């Protein structure tokens, strides 16, 4: 396995690609944990209608966009990405809610 170096220290495309691939693996691990929280929410929430919370959705997206902007990342693109992530999370939670109660 190629040693992962920080983006600023990359000298070759092989190093860049190794770093991107490792980051993608880490992102999947984080998504697995995030979706685990969706399973927990589906288990805890007693009312299916409470799965979708537009206020919470807006707050989560705004927080991600603010953090992205502070990190020098494109705020609008991150907000779009987080909107898709939250929608996928809601859909997953609804499936889990139904599964747990079938």
N, CA, C and O atoms as a DFTB+ gen file, in Angstrom:
408 C
 N C O
     1  1       0.834      -1.180       0.000
     2  2       0.000       0.000       0.000
     3  2       0.878       1.241       0.000
     4  3       1.891       1.296       0.697
     5  1       0.488       2.230      -0.780
     6  2       1.213       3.484      -0.851
     7  2       0.972       4.282       0.421
     8  3      -0.157       4.367       0.903
     9  1       2.032       4.864       0.959
    10  2       1.873       5.704       2.147
    11  2       1.076       6.945       1.767
    12  3       1.336       7.580       0.745
    13  1       0.116       7.274       2.596
    14  2      -0.730       8.439       2.341
    15  2      -0.005       9.683       2.840
    16  3       0.450       9.747       3.982
    17  1       0.088      10.659       1.962
    18  2       0.695      11.938       2.335
    19  2      -0.379      13.017       2.275
    20  3      -1.400      12.850       1.607
    21  1      -0.148      14.113       2.969
    22  2      -1.124      15.201       2.965
    23  2      -1.198      15.821       1.576
    24  3      -0.235      15.747       0.812
    25  1      -2.334      16.433       1.243
    26  2      -2.469      17.029      -0.093
    27  2      -1.346      18.019      -0.420
    28  3      -0.850      18.045      -1.546
    29  1      -0.953      18.817       0.544
    30  2       0.096      19.814       0.291
    31  2       1.462      19.189       0.045
    32  3       2.343      19.819      -0.540
    33  1       1.636      17.947       0.494
    34  2       2.930      17.279       0.325
    35  2       2.982      16.365      -0.896
    36  3       4.037      15.802      -1.191
    37  1       1.873      16.202      -1.611
    38  2       1.855      15.334      -2.789
    39  2       2.778      15.862      -3.871
    40  3       2.796      17.054      -4.180
    41  1       3.551      14.934      -4.443
    42  2       4.465      15.274      -5.530
    43  2       4.108      14.545      -6.824
    44  3       4.576      14.924      -7.897
    45  1       3.286      13.508      -6.729
    46  2       2.933      12.713      -7.898
    47  2       1.426      12.457      -7.911
    48  3       0.755      12.574      -6.885
    49  1       0.912      12.110      -9.074
    50  2      -0.501      11.754      -9.181
    51  2      -0.788      10.452      -8.443
    52  3      -1.903      10.251      -7.960
    53  1       0.180       9.581      -8.352
    54  2      -0.015       8.354      -7.579
    55  2      -0.316       8.691      -6.123
    56  3      -1.202       8.087      -5.518
    57  1       0.406       9.640      -5.564
    58  2       0.155      10.070      -4.186
    59  2      -1.217      10.724      -4.056
    60  3      -1.935      10.483      -3.085
    61  1      -1.578      11.549      -5.030
    62  2      -2.895      12.197      -5.019
    63  2      -3.994      11.141      -5.040
    64  3      -4.924      11.182      -4.234
    65  1      -3.878      10.202      -5.963
    66  2      -4.911       9.163      -6.103
    67  2      -4.996       8.285      -4.863
    68  3      -6.091       7.907      -4.444
    69  1      -3.863       7.960      -4.280
    70  2      -3.867       7.161      -3.054
    71  2      -4.569       7.927      -1.933
    72  3      -5.328       7.345      -1.158
    73  1      -4.316       9.214      -1.851
    74  2      -4.974      10.035      -0.841
    75  2      -6.468      10.148      -1.066
    76  3      -7.248      10.092      -0.114
    77  1      -6.875      10.306      -2.317
    78  2      -8.309      10.370      -2.640
    79  2      -8.978       9.036      -2.313
    80  3     -10.055       9.010      -1.717
    81  1      -8.344       7.932      -2.702
    82  2      -8.924       6.613      -2.435
    83  2      -9.067       6.366      -0.934
    84  3     -10.089       5.845      -0.488
    85  1      -8.060       6.734      -0.159
    86  2      -8.131       6.560       1.292
    87  2      -9.223       7.449       1.888
    88  3      -9.969       7.021       2.768
    89  1      -9.309       8.671       1.408
    90  2     -10.348       9.592       1.881
    91  2     -11.729       9.036       1.560
    92  3     -12.632       9.116       2.393
    93  1     -11.909       8.477       0.374
    94  2     -13.195       7.870       0.013
    95  2     -13.545       6.714       0.952
    96  3     -14.701       6.575       1.353
    97  1     -12.563       5.890       1.303
    98  2     -12.827       4.796       2.248
    99  2     -13.262       5.357       3.605
   100  3     -14.181       4.834       4.235
   101  1     -12.606       6.404       4.038
   102  2     -12.955       7.025       5.316
   103  2     -14.344       7.656       5.264
   104  3     -15.092       7.593       6.240
   105  1     -14.690       8.260       4.139
   106  2     -16.020       8.838       3.986
   107  2     -17.103       7.762       4.075
   108  3     -18.143       7.978       4.696
   109  1     -16.862       6.610       3.460
   110  2     -17.828       5.509       3.547
   111  2     -17.972       5.059       4.990
   112  3     -19.082       4.788       5.448
   113  1     -16.863       4.977       5.711
   114  2     -16.937       4.610       7.130
   115  2     -17.771       5.627       7.907
   116  3     -18.570       5.245       8.762
   117  1     -17.598       6.897       7.624
   118  2     -18.386       7.937       8.291
   119  2     -19.857       7.859       7.900
   120  3     -20.737       8.058       8.738
   121  1     -20.123       7.571       6.629
   122  2     -21.517       7.423       6.202
   123  2     -22.164       6.214       6.870
   124  3     -23.341       6.255       7.227
   125  1     -21.408       5.154       7.037
   126  2     -21.934       3.987       7.736
   127  2     -22.360       4.380       9.153
   128  3     -23.424       3.971       9.619
   129  1     -21.542       5.160       9.824
   130  2     -21.893       5.622      11.170
   131  2     -23.099       6.542      11.140
   132  3     -23.990       6.424      11.981
   133  1     -23.138       7.473      10.166
   134  2     -24.275       8.401      10.063
   135  2     -25.578       7.647       9.839
   136  3     -26.589       7.946      10.476
   137  1     -25.559       6.675       8.941
   138  2     -26.764       5.900       8.672
   139  2     -27.123       5.005       9.868
   140  3     -28.291       4.664      10.057
   141  1     -26.137       4.629      10.663
   142  2     -26.415       3.934      11.911
   143  2     -27.253       4.808      12.840
   144  3     -28.149       4.317      13.527
   145  1     -26.958       6.094      12.856
   146  2     -27.780       7.020      13.645
   147  2     -29.190       7.133      13.069
   148  3     -30.145       7.352      13.814
   149  1     -29.327       6.987      11.769
   150  2     -30.667       6.988      11.181
   151  2     -31.441       5.754      11.620
   152  3     -32.643       5.829      11.878
   153  1     -30.748       4.606      11.706
   154  2     -31.402       3.400      12.224
   155  2     -31.834       3.609      13.670
   156  3     -32.923       3.194      14.065
   157  1     -30.979       4.254      14.456
   158  2     -31.327       4.529      15.849
   159  2     -32.531       5.464      15.923
   160  3     -33.432       5.252      16.734
   161  1     -32.550       6.484      15.089
   162  2     -33.684       7.419      15.076
   163  2     -34.963       6.697      14.701
   164  3     -36.014       6.945      15.291
   165  1     -34.882       5.807      13.727
   166  2     -36.068       5.045      13.313
   167  2     -36.575       4.181      14.460
   168  3     -37.783       3.995      14.611
   169  1     -35.676       3.662      15.253
   170  2     -36.051       2.836      16.393
   171  2     -36.674       3.681      17.501
   172  3     -37.610       3.238      18.167
   173  1     -36.164       4.885      17.698
   174  2     -36.582       5.735      18.813
   175  2     -37.873       6.488      18.519
   176  3     -38.737       6.603      19.389
   177  1     -38.008       6.996      17.312
   178  2     -39.187       7.799      16.971
   179  2     -40.434       6.925      16.931
   180  3     -40.453       5.876      16.287
   181  1     -41.456       7.364      17.616
   182  2     -42.694       6.593      17.685
   183  2     -43.658       6.929      16.549
   184  3     -44.528       6.126      16.215
   185  1     -43.508       8.098      15.965
   186  2     -44.425       8.575      14.936
   187  2     -43.683       8.673      13.604
   188  3     -42.681       9.381      13.512
   189  1     -44.153       7.982      12.583
   190  2     -43.504       7.998      11.265
   191  2     -43.410       9.413      10.705
   192  3     -42.435       9.757      10.038
   193  1     -44.429      10.235      10.979
   194  2     -44.425      11.609      10.462
   195  2     -43.274      12.441      11.039
   196  3     -42.873      13.440      10.443
   197  1     -42.752      12.035      12.181
   198  2     -41.656      12.796      12.791
   199  2     -40.304      12.520      12.143
   200  3     -39.317      13.186      12.452
   201  1     -40.260      11.534      11.244
   202  2     -38.999      11.243      10.555
   203  2     -38.550      12.451       9.735
   204  3     -37.371      12.808       9.747
   205  1     -39.467      13.069       9.039
   206  2     -39.124      14.256       8.244
   207  2     -39.329      15.491       9.108
   208  3     -40.445      15.790       9.534
   209  1     -38.234      16.206       9.359
   210  2     -38.254      17.427      10.164
   211  2     -37.544      18.512       9.351
   212  3     -36.317      18.602       9.350
   213  1     -38.330      19.324       8.670
   214  2     -37.753      20.327       7.753
   215  2     -36.891      21.355       8.482
   216  3     -35.907      21.843       7.927
   217  1     -37.257      21.685       9.724
   218  2     -36.428      22.613      10.491
   219  2     -35.057      22.044      10.784
   220  3     -34.042      22.724      10.633
   221  1     -35.036      20.788      11.204
   222  2     -33.761      20.108      11.478
   223  2     -32.950      19.964      10.188
   224  3     -31.736      20.167      10.187
   225  1     -33.626      19.612       9.091
   226  2     -32.941      19.483       7.810
   227  2     -32.253      20.797       7.438
   228  3     -31.081      20.801       7.063
   229  1     -32.969      21.890       7.539
   230  2     -32.401      23.198       7.194
   231  2     -31.213      23.535       8.092
   232  3     -30.211      24.070       7.618
   233  1     -31.319      23.225       9.383
   234  2     -30.229      23.522      10.316
   235  2     -28.984      22.701      10.003
   236  3     -27.869      23.218      10.065
   237  1     -29.166      21.426       9.668
   238  2     -28.036      20.555       9.343
   239  2     -27.331      21.055       8.079
   240  3     -26.102      21.111       8.027
   241  1     -28.112      21.414       7.074
   242  2     -27.521      21.896       5.818
   243  2     -26.802      23.224       6.034
   244  3     -25.697      23.422       5.528
   245  1     -27.417      24.124       6.776
   246  2     -26.786      25.420       7.047
   247  2     -25.481      25.250       7.814
   248  3     -24.491      25.918       7.514
   249  1     -25.476      24.361       8.801
   250  2     -24.254      24.128       9.577
   251  2     -23.139      23.580       8.692
   252  3     -21.989      24.007       8.803
   253  1     -23.472      22.641       7.818
   254  2     -22.460      22.090       6.910
   255  2     -21.957      23.155       5.950
   256  3     -20.756      23.237       5.689
   257  1     -22.859      23.969       5.425
   258  2     -22.464      25.036       4.501
   259  2     -21.576      26.056       5.197
   260  3     -20.589      26.513       4.620
   261  1     -21.912      26.416       6.425
   262  2     -21.089      27.369       7.189
   263  2     -19.702      26.802       7.450
   264  3     -18.698      27.499       7.299
   265  1     -19.653      25.540       7.842
   266  2     -18.360      24.915       8.116
   267  2     -17.529      24.810       6.841
   268  3     -16.317      25.021       6.863
   269  1     -18.186      24.485       5.738
   270  2     -17.485      24.414       4.451
   271  2     -16.909      25.769       4.072
   272  3     -15.747      25.871       3.677
   273  1     -17.725      26.805       4.196
   274  2     -17.260      28.150       3.846
   275  2     -16.067      28.551       4.713
   276  3     -15.107      29.142       4.218
   277  1     -16.128      28.229       5.999
   278  2     -15.026      28.553       6.901
   279  2     -13.753      27.813       6.520
   280  3     -12.648      28.293       6.775
   281  1     -13.909      26.641       5.909
   282  2     -12.762      25.838       5.482
   283  2     -12.280      26.209       4.077
   284  3     -11.325      25.619       3.572
   285  1     -12.942      27.188       3.445
   286  2     -12.546      27.601       2.105
   287  2     -13.119      26.735       1.002
   288  3     -12.642      26.766      -0.132
   289  1     -14.144      25.960       1.333
   290  2     -14.794      25.109       0.338
   291  2     -16.003      25.832      -0.250
   292  3     -16.510      26.778       0.352
   293  1     -16.467      25.398      -1.413
   294  2     -17.604      26.077      -2.054
   295  2     -18.909      25.848      -1.288
   296  3     -19.473      24.755      -1.311
   297  1     -19.370      26.886      -0.620
   298  2     -20.546      26.825       0.247
   299  2     -21.767      26.244      -0.478
   300  3     -22.413      25.330       0.035
   301  1     -22.085      26.768      -1.661
   302  2     -23.283      26.331      -2.374
   303  2     -23.213      24.863      -2.770
   304  3     -24.209      24.147      -2.665
   305  1     -22.057      24.409      -3.220
   306  2     -21.904      23.002      -3.624
   307  2     -22.037      22.071      -2.429
   308  3     -22.650      21.008      -2.525
   309  1     -21.464      22.472      -1.310
   310  2     -21.565      21.646      -0.110
   311  2     -23.013      21.625       0.380
   312  3     -23.497      20.584       0.823
   313  1     -23.703      22.748       0.305
   314  2     -25.122      22.780       0.690
   315  2     -25.930      21.833      -0.193
   316  3     -26.804      21.125       0.307
   317  1     -25.656      21.809      -1.492
   318  2     -26.355      20.895      -2.405
   319  2     -26.048      19.441      -2.045
   320  3     -26.943      18.597      -2.007
   321  1     -24.789      19.168      -1.784
   322  2     -24.372      17.811      -1.418
   323  2     -25.052      17.378      -0.124
   324  3     -25.529      16.248      -0.015
   325  1     -25.095      18.274       0.852
   326  2     -25.725      17.942       2.131
   327  2     -27.233      17.779       1.990
   328  3     -27.835      16.961       2.686
   329  1     -27.842      18.538       1.107
   330  2     -29.271      18.358       0.859
   331  2     -29.519      16.932       0.357
   332  3     -30.453      16.268       0.808
   333  1     -28.697      16.470      -0.559
   334  2     -28.837      15.100      -1.071
   335  2     -28.569      14.076       0.029
   336  3     -29.268      13.067       0.125
   337  1     -27.560      14.333       0.856
   338  2     -27.242      13.427       1.950
   339  2     -28.396      13.337       2.945
   340  3     -28.761      12.244       3.378
   341  1     -28.967      14.477       3.308
   342  2     -30.066      14.476       4.268
   343  2     -31.298      13.798       3.674
   344  3     -31.981      13.045       4.368
   345  1     -31.585      14.052       2.415
   346  2     -32.723      13.389       1.780
   347  2     -32.523      11.873       1.726
   348  3     -33.462      11.113       1.963
   349  1     -31.307      11.436       1.415
   350  2     -31.016      10.001       1.408
   351  2     -31.152       9.428       2.819
   352  3     -31.623       8.304       2.991
   353  1     -30.749      10.184       3.808
   354  2     -30.859       9.749       5.198
   355  2     -32.313       9.621       5.625
   356  3     -32.683       8.665       6.307
   357  1     -33.134      10.579       5.223
   358  2     -34.562      10.539       5.544
   359  2     -35.205       9.314       4.882
   360  3     -35.966       8.583       5.517
   361  1     -34.894       9.101       3.614
   362  2     -35.451       7.945       2.901
   363  2     -35.047       6.647       3.587
   364  3     -35.869       5.746       3.750
   365  1     -33.800       6.553       3.984
   366  2     -33.308       5.357       4.679
   367  2     -34.015       5.181       6.019
   368  3     -34.415       4.074       6.380
   369  1     -34.163       6.278       6.749
   370  2     -34.830       6.206       8.049
   371  2     -36.284       5.754       7.898
   372  3     -36.776       4.969       8.709
   373  1     -36.965       6.240       6.872
   374  2     -38.346       5.805       6.636
   375  2     -38.417       4.309       6.345
   376  3     -39.302       3.617       6.849
   377  1     -37.493       3.814       5.541
   378  2     -37.443       2.381       5.253
   379  2     -37.208       1.598       6.542
   380  3     -37.864       0.585       6.783
   381  1     -36.285       2.059       7.360
   382  2     -35.996       1.384       8.626
   383  2     -37.187       1.472       9.578
   384  3     -37.503       0.500      10.264
   385  1     -37.847       2.625       9.624
   386  2     -39.022       2.791      10.493
   387  2     -40.084       1.764      10.120
   388  3     -40.657       1.094      10.979
   389  1     -40.329       1.659       8.826
   390  2     -41.328       0.693       8.353
   391  2     -40.900      -0.742       8.644
   392  3     -41.712      -1.559       9.077
   393  1     -39.631      -1.048       8.406
   394  2     -39.120      -2.391       8.626
   395  2     -39.264      -2.803      10.093
   396  3     -39.644      -3.935      10.391
   397  1     -38.964      -1.899      10.985
   398  2     -39.021      -2.213      12.411
   399  2     -40.453      -2.440      12.903
   400  3     -40.666      -3.081      13.932
   401  1     -41.420      -1.916      12.169
   402  2     -42.790      -1.995      12.636
   403  2     -43.672      -2.911      11.769
   404  3     -44.891      -2.951      11.936
   405  1     -43.047      -3.631      10.858
   406  2     -43.835      -4.517       9.990
   407  2     -44.078      -5.861      10.625
   408  3     -44.724      -6.719      10.024
